[in-house]
Structure formats: C-alpha cells, structure tokens
Amino acid sequence: MYNNFYDYRNIYSHIFNLSYKYSSQYKMGDLADYINNSPVAVRGYIYNLNQMLVNIVISFVYIIFLIQVSFWNSIATIIIFLISNKIRKIVLPKVDILSAKAVKNTVYLSESIIEKFQALRLIYSNGLNNFVIKEINQKNN
C-alpha cells in the first residue's frame, strides 16, 4: 500500500529548504493547500498522461479498423471529429475564463476563512460577526 507520509515529508522538506524571504511570500493557507494537494495532483497528472497515451493508441486502432470496414464512414468520422474539435477550441477558452474566476473566488474564500478564524476571539469580542458574514457574502457574489 502506498504511503502518503513520504510525499508530505518531501514537500515539507522542500518548503523549509527554501529561503525565508522566498517562502514568506506565501500565506499560511496557500502553503497548507500546496502541501495537502501536491501528492494528489501528481498522481492525477500521471493518471491523465497514462489515459491520454492509451486513448491515442486506441484511436489509431479504431481508425485503421474503420478504414478497413468502410472508407466513406471513415471520411464522415474524420469530418465529425474536425467539426467537434473546432467547437471545442471555441468553447474551452470560455470555460477556462469561468474556471479561473471560480478558482479566484475559492482562493479568496479560503484566505478569508483562515484570516477570520485566526481573529475569531477579536471578531466575537467586538461584535463583528454579522459584518464578517456580509463581507464574505458580498465578495463572493
């Protein structure tokens, strides 16, 4: 069974081997997210690369098989592929923009939550509970 502790230990040692000036540029929550998400992200990249290579090989096998079965069906399939690829090139940039906005909002929310939790006693003692809730709700709308 794979042990995640090894990954986390390597990431911690990498962060603490950086200079203080460089590592202090990051906020505490960002560093925690990097540490927690890095092993999962690397495994995801490797899995996706593997899937991409398998899909390429399967696509070539399908193309060869399709050409042997019917040349005209092969031409129709290639035309449909080119049209769908063009549509994908139009749609994906818009999805990327929306995704970047969603990530930006998520980062802000995470930063706000960590900052507010660190100042929890101060917020409650000064009666700023409703102000904090309104601030987070306004920023995410």
Secondary structure, 3 states (H helix, E strand, C coil): CCCHHHHHHHHHHHHHHCCHHHHCCCCHHHHHHHHHHHHHHHHHHHHHHHHHHHHHHHHHHHHHHHHHHCHHHHHHHHHHHHHHHHHHHHHHHHHHHHHHHHHHHHHHHHHHHHHHHHCHHHHHHCCCHHHHHHHHHHHHC
